């Protein structure tokens, strides 16, 4: 910034403003230096909770049932096609069956 007319009062105000800004900047630096410490503590606490909760995780029984049921149907269809092709010359059409959702009772 170019100052054409610098008075003693303007120089004094500029130095006071600069001192105020430096103090504010120093306070911000001190506040920011605590952020990595807080982030590290937060990560450590979160990790300990996650490790303890991993022991209690179990697969969803409904999803397991759907998966194994679909696999069983696919195997039975394959066996049925093998038997049908061994006894006749006409191919048996493939049936696509997928269980996607089970309504709770």
C-alpha positions in Angstrom: 0.0 0.0 0.0 1.4 3.4 -1.0 1.1 6.2 1.5 1.5 9.6 0.1 0.9 11.5 3.2 2.0 9.6 6.3 1.2 11.4 9.5 2.5 10.4 13.0 -1.1 9.5 14.0 -1.5 7.3 10.9 1.8 5.6 11.7 0.7 5.0 15.3 -2.7 3.6 14.2 -1.0 1.3 11.7 1.4 0.0 14.3 -1.4 -0.6 16.7 -3.4 -2.4 14.0 -0.4 -4.6 13.2 0.1 -5.5 16.8 -3.5 -6.4 17.2 -3.4 -8.5 14.0 -0.3 -10.3 15.2 -1.9 -11.1 18.5 -5.0 -12.4 16.8 -2.9 -14.5 14.4 -0.9 -15.9 17.3 -4.1 -16.9 19.1 -5.4 -18.6 16.0 -2.1 -20.5 15.6 -2.4 -21.8 19.2 -6.0 -22.9 18.6 -5.1 -24.7 15.4 -2.3 -26.5 17.1 -4.8 -28.3 19.3 -6.7 -29.8 16.4 -4.4 -32.6 15.6 -4.3 -33.6 19.2 -8.1 -33.7 19.4 -8.3 -35.6 16.1 -5.8 -38.2 17.4 -7.7 -38.7 20.6 -11.0 -39.0 18.7 -9.6 -41.6 16.4 -8.2 -43.6 19.3 -11.6 -43.6 21.1 -13.5 -44.4 17.9 -11.1 -47.3 17.1 -11.5 -48.8 20.5 -15.3 -48.8 20.2 -15.1 -50.3 16.7 -12.9 -53.1 17.8 -15.2 -54.0 20.7 -18.3 -53.9 18.5 -16.7 -56.1 15.7 -16.9 -59.0 18.1 -20.7 -58.7 18.3 -21.3 -58.5 14.5 -23.4 -61.4 13.2 -24.7 -62.1 9.7 -28.3 -61.3 9.0 -30.2 -64.7 9.3 -32.8 -63.6 6.6 -30.0 -62.8 4.1 -28.3 -66.1 4.9 -31.6 -68.0 4.3 -32.2 -66.2 1.0 -28.6 -67.0 -0.2 -28.7 -70.7 0.7 -32.3 -71.1 -0.6 -31.3 -69.6 -4.0 -28.2 -71.8 -4.1 -30.3 -74.9 -3.3 -32.8 -74.0 -6.0 -30.0 -73.5 -8.6 -28.5 -76.9 -7.7 -31.9 -78.6 -8.0 -32.6 -77.0 -11.3 -29.2 -78.1 -12.6 -29.7 -81.7 -11.4 -33.2 -81.7 -13.0 -31.8 -80.5 -16.3 -29.1 -83.2 -16.2 -31.7 -85.9 -15.6 -34.1 -84.6 -18.2 -31.3 -84.3 -20.8 -30.2 -87.9 -20.1 -33.8 -89.3 -20.7 -34.9 -87.2 -23.6 -33.6 -85.5 -26.7 -35.4 -82.2 -26.2 -33.7 -79.8 -23.9 -35.6 -78.6 -20.8 -35.9 -74.8 -20.6 -33.9 -73.2 -17.8 -36.1 -71.7 -15.1 -34.6 -68.6 -13.3 -35.9 -68.5 -9.7 -34.6 -66.0 -7.2 -36.0 -65.3 -3.8 -35.3 -61.6 -3.0 -37.4 -60.7 0.0 -39.1 -62.6 2.8 -42.0 -61.1 4.6 -41.8 -61.5 8.4 -44.6 -63.4 10.0 
